[in-house]
Amino acid sequence: MTFLVALISGIIIIIGIIIGTQNGNTLVTFYLLKWRFEDISLTLLLIESLLGGIVIAVIIAGINQIKLRLQMHSLIKENKSLGKEIKALKNMPFEEEEEREEEIVEKEEKEEVLE
């Protein structure tokens, strides 16, 4: 994974150097909403645009990471409670379960008779 990150970073740096050297003296007019910026170096504009995109991507990724961590914590809590419930059900004797089922059936029959 480290090799892949280093390779991609190297490619980006080489492309940046090529673009910077070819467009070093090119001056452009840049419009941002209502503002107008004249005679800005194209290389500077490209670098600032790249940095702005990185900042926006990091903010979005951070928000997504926070949401995922909160969801993970709630799922861990739910998993623990379900694990405790499973242990409780495993430790429950069969006789008590049968007695409880009989009591439930008797209660339902009584309710039906009362209605």
KAJO-V775729 format. One record per residue. N is the residue number from 0. SS is DSSP state (H for helix, E for strand, C for the rest). PHI is phi in degrees with one decimal (NA if undefined). PSI is psi in whole degrees, 0 to 359 (none if undefined). Layout:
n=N ss=SS phi=PHI psi=PSI
n=N ss=SS phi=PHI psi=PSI
This chain:
n=0 ss=C phi=NA psi=319
n=1 ss=H phi=-62.5 psi=321
n=2 ss=H phi=-61.8 psi=318
n=3 ss=H phi=-64.1 psi=316
n=4 ss=H phi=-63.6 psi=317
n=5 ss=H phi=-64.3 psi=321
n=6 ss=H phi=-64.5 psi=312
n=7 ss=H phi=-64.2 psi=318
n=8 ss=H phi=-61.6 psi=318
n=9 ss=H phi=-62.4 psi=318
n=10 ss=H phi=-62.7 psi=316
n=11 ss=H phi=-63.3 psi=318
n=12 ss=H phi=-63.9 psi=317
n=13 ss=H phi=-63.1 psi=317
n=14 ss=H phi=-63.3 psi=320
n=15 ss=H phi=-62.7 psi=318
n=16 ss=H phi=-65.5 psi=318
n=17 ss=H phi=-62.5 psi=312
n=18 ss=H phi=-63.9 psi=320
n=19 ss=H phi=-64.2 psi=319
n=20 ss=H phi=-74.0 psi=327
n=21 ss=H phi=-76.2 psi=329
n=22 ss=C phi=-113.2 psi=27
n=23 ss=C phi=-63.0 psi=322
n=24 ss=C phi=-102.3 psi=5
n=25 ss=C phi=-80.1 psi=123
n=26 ss=E phi=-107.6 psi=137
n=27 ss=E phi=-130.1 psi=164
n=28 ss=E phi=-103.6 psi=130
n=29 ss=E phi=-118.9 psi=130
n=30 ss=E phi=-109.9 psi=127
n=31 ss=E phi=-129.0 psi=106
n=32 ss=C phi=53.9 psi=250
n=33 ss=C phi=-96.6 psi=353
n=34 ss=E phi=-91.9 psi=151
n=35 ss=E phi=-129.2 psi=124
n=36 ss=E phi=-114.4 psi=122
n=37 ss=E phi=-106.0 psi=151
n=38 ss=E phi=54.2 psi=54
n=39 ss=E phi=-103.4 psi=138
n=40 ss=E phi=-63.5 psi=134
n=41 ss=H phi=-62.8 psi=322
n=42 ss=H phi=-63.2 psi=316
n=43 ss=H phi=-61.6 psi=318
n=44 ss=H phi=-63.7 psi=319
n=45 ss=H phi=-65.3 psi=318
n=46 ss=H phi=-65.4 psi=317
n=47 ss=H phi=-65.5 psi=323
n=48 ss=H phi=-65.1 psi=319
n=49 ss=H phi=-62.7 psi=314
n=50 ss=H phi=-65.0 psi=321
n=51 ss=H phi=-62.4 psi=318
n=52 ss=H phi=-64.9 psi=321
n=53 ss=H phi=-65.2 psi=317
n=54 ss=H phi=-62.2 psi=315
n=55 ss=H phi=-62.8 psi=317
n=56 ss=H phi=-64.1 psi=321
n=57 ss=H phi=-66.9 psi=320
n=58 ss=H phi=-63.5 psi=314
n=59 ss=H phi=-63.7 psi=318
n=60 ss=H phi=-65.5 psi=323
n=61 ss=H phi=-64.6 psi=316
n=62 ss=H phi=-62.2 psi=317
n=63 ss=H phi=-63.5 psi=320
n=64 ss=H phi=-63.6 psi=319
n=65 ss=H phi=-63.1 psi=316
n=66 ss=H phi=-60.7 psi=317
n=67 ss=H phi=-66.0 psi=321
n=68 ss=H phi=-66.0 psi=318
n=69 ss=H phi=-62.6 psi=317
n=70 ss=H phi=-64.3 psi=320
n=71 ss=H phi=-63.7 psi=317
n=72 ss=H phi=-63.8 psi=319
n=73 ss=H phi=-67.2 psi=323
n=74 ss=H phi=-69.0 psi=325
n=75 ss=H phi=-64.6 psi=316
n=76 ss=H phi=-61.3 psi=315
n=77 ss=H phi=-63.8 psi=320
n=78 ss=H phi=-62.8 psi=318
n=79 ss=H phi=-63.3 psi=316
n=80 ss=H phi=-66.1 psi=323
n=81 ss=H phi=-68.7 psi=324
n=82 ss=H phi=-63.5 psi=319
n=83 ss=H phi=-63.9 psi=320
n=84 ss=H phi=-64.5 psi=320
n=85 ss=H phi=-64.0 psi=317
n=86 ss=H phi=-62.0 psi=319
n=87 ss=H phi=-64.2 psi=321
n=88 ss=H phi=-70.3 psi=325
n=89 ss=H phi=-67.6 psi=325
n=90 ss=H phi=-82.7 psi=350
n=91 ss=C phi=-74.7 psi=128
n=92 ss=C phi=-68.7 psi=153
n=93 ss=H phi=-68.8 psi=325
n=94 ss=H phi=-62.4 psi=317
n=95 ss=H phi=-62.6 psi=322
n=96 ss=H phi=-63.8 psi=316
n=97 ss=H phi=-64.5 psi=320
n=98 ss=H phi=-64.8 psi=320
n=99 ss=H phi=-65.5 psi=320
n=100 ss=H phi=-63.7 psi=319
n=101 ss=H phi=-64.0 psi=319
n=102 ss=H phi=-62.5 psi=319
n=103 ss=H phi=-64.3 psi=317
n=104 ss=H phi=-63.1 psi=318
n=105 ss=H phi=-62.7 psi=318
n=106 ss=H phi=-63.7 psi=319
n=107 ss=H phi=-64.6 psi=321
n=108 ss=H phi=-65.2 psi=319
n=109 ss=H phi=-63.8 psi=318
n=110 ss=H phi=-64.0 psi=323
n=111 ss=H phi=-68.3 psi=322
n=112 ss=H phi=-68.2 psi=320
n=113 ss=H phi=-67.0 psi=330
n=114 ss=C phi=-79.0 psi=none
